[in-house]
Amino acid sequence: MITVFWDFDGTLVSSPHMWSCSMHRALLETTPESGASIEDIRRYTPYIFTWSYPERDYSAYKGEKWWDFMNMGFYRTYTSLGLTSQQAQRASLRARELILRRENYAVFPDAADTLRTVKEAGGRNVILSNNIPELEDIMKDIGLHEYFEGFVISAIEGYDKPRKELFEIAKRRFPSERYIMIGDNPEADIMGAEAVGMTTVLVHKGYCPKADYCADTLSQLPIKAIVGQ
């Protein structure tokens, strides 16, 4: 059995600025008088995610507790923009609701065919993603769930790529003869997978000397050659 681990955002779907856009929309809906722009919010959003600081141990923040951690980041962002505590709490709750909406995620047009090709070549598709606890439900909503046999999600496991622990959890959960990691992030996906002996594939980001394979699109991935090695 060959297991192909897939990153999600940026690899199978495109959702540019989804977090900052959702936070800004939540602000407009709950406190339109604030006057804060999306650019104001973007000054803070890079610092609120667990995956922004993967060297830290987030094992105490899993599932709903991961959302508690994120809500603290939302709350600090909103209060920094001048909202009262009550306003910030209301906007934070609405931001979470907006982030979970299916329309945030545009599936790459060649994603389904590529995933199907992996299965036909004898591979097993598994998600390995720095992402929200509800990712499996999102994948049902966007029509990709049927192609996967499992999910390893950072917000459920308490570690973020490129942490070795997350990749080792994935390998233990899905024993295989060989592992392949496909993603769009040279550090989180390629270097993280390389450190635990996986074959690495970079997509959508041009050439990376660290990756075993690179492709500009999913349809250009040499899936049959990779899986059939």
N, C-alpha and C positions, 0 to 999 in steps of 0.2 A: 504493500500500500504506500502510495506517495501522497502526502498531505500538502496542500497548497494553502498557505495562510495569506489572507488578503487584508490589507488596510482598507478603510472605508472612505472617509472624506478625502477628496482629492485623487482617489484611485478609482473607485467605482461610481462615485457621485461628485457633483460640483455644488458647493454651497458657500460661495464667497461672501465673507462678512456676515454670515448668518447670525453669529452671536451679537455683534454690535448692532446690527439692524434690528434684531428682536428686542434688544434692550432699549433701543431708541424708540421703537414703536410702542413698547410698554410704557415708556415715559410719556409719549404723546397721548396715549389713551387714558392714563391715570392722572397725570399732572401736566396738562398741555401748557399751563402758564409758566413752566420752568424756563422755557426759552433755550434749553441746552440743545446743541446740535449733535449729529452723529459723530462729527469729528471730535467733539468734546468727550464723548463716550469712548472713542477709539484710543484716546490717550491712556485709558485705564485698562481696557480689556486684555491686552497681552499679559497682564500680571495676575489675572484672577484664576487661571486654570491650573489644575494639578499638573498637567503635562507641560506647563511652562517651566516647571521646576522638578523634572523627573528624578533628580538625585535624592529628593526627599521621600520619606516613608509615609505613604498614605493608607496604610493597612487599617487604620482606625476609621477611615472614611470610605465605606462601601455601601452601595445601593442608595437608600434614602439618606444616609449620613453623608454620602458624596454630595447630594443636593444641598444638604445643610451647609457644607463647605462652600459650594458655589453661591448659595444665597448670601453668605457673608461677603463674598466678592461683589455681588450685585449691589448689596446694601452699601458697602463702602464707596463704590463708584457713585451711586446716587447721592449719598450724603456729601461727597466731595464736590458734587455739582450744585449743592445748595438746597437739596430737598430736606424736609424735616424727617424725623425718624419714622413717623407714620406714613408719610408719602413714599419714603424709600422702601418700606416693607411692602406696601401695596404694589409698587412698580416691580419689585423683585419677584413677587408671586406671579404677576402677569407675564414677566419675561420668561419664566420657566414654561408657562403654558404655550407661549408663542414659539419657543425653541422646539417644542415637540410636534409642530405642525408638519404634515407630510410635504406641503408645497415648498418647504425650505430646501428640498433636496432634488436636484436635477440629475437623473441617472444618465451616465454617458451612453450614447446610442449603441456602442458596441459591447457594453458590459454583459448583458444577458447571453449573447452569442458566445462570448469568450468563456464565461463560466460554464456554459453547456459543453463547450469543447473540452474543458478540463475533465468534466465528468465522463465524457465519451472516450477520452484517452486513458481512463482508469484512475484519475486523481480524485482526491477528496477535498472539497472546498470548505475552508473554515475561516471565519472572520477573526482577525487579531488586530484590535483597534483601540486607540486612545479615544474613548467616547463615553456617551451617557449610558446609564443603566438600561434605558428603554430602547436601545439600538435594535434589538431583535424585533420589537414591535414596529419600529420605523421601517425595517426591511420588509416586513409583511405588507405595509402600506404602499411601498414603492415597487413591489413585485419582484424582489430579488431573493426573498427568504427561501424559496423552493430549491435554490441551487446550493444551499449550504447544509452541512451536516453538524455544524457546531459554531459556538461563539465564545471568544475569549475577549472580554471587554475590561478596560482598565478601571472604570468606575465601579465594577463589581469585584475585581480582584485586589484592588488596593495598590497597584503598581502601574507605572506608565512606561511605554517604550521611550527610550531604548533600554530601560532597566532589564537586566538579565533575568530577574525573577519572573517577569511577565512571560518572557519567551520560554522559560523552563516550565512554567505552569502549563503553557500551551503544548509543549512536547510531552509532558507527563499525561495530559488529558487525552491526547491523540497519538498514541504510539504508532510509529511508522518506520518504514525502511529508510525513507529520506524525506527531508522537509524543504519546501520552497517558500520564500517570503516575497510577496509582490506589493509594492507600495510606491508612494510618490515623495517620501521624505528621506533624503540621503542619510541623515543622522538617526532618526527614530526607527526607520524601517530597515535600511541597508546595513548600517554599522551595528545596530542592535542585533539583527539576525545573524550577521557574520560572526559575531562574538560567541554564538552558541552553535556554530557549524552548519547553518542553513545555506542553501543556494539562494542568492539574492537577485531580485529583478526590480529595476527602477522604471517607472512609467510616468509619462507626462512631464518630465523634468529634464529632458536632454540626456547628455552623457555624464556618467559618474564612474570614475576609475575604480571605485570600491565595489561596484555592482558586478555580478557575473554576467548579467544581461541588461540591456537598456532598450526602451521602445518609446516612441512618441505617442502612440495610442495603444489601447488594449487590443485592437484587432491586429496590430503588428507584432504582438508577443508571439514568439515561437513556442506555443504551448505544447504541441505534440512532441517537439524535440526535447523540451525541458522535462516534461513529465515522463517521456519515454526513455530517458537516459538509463 
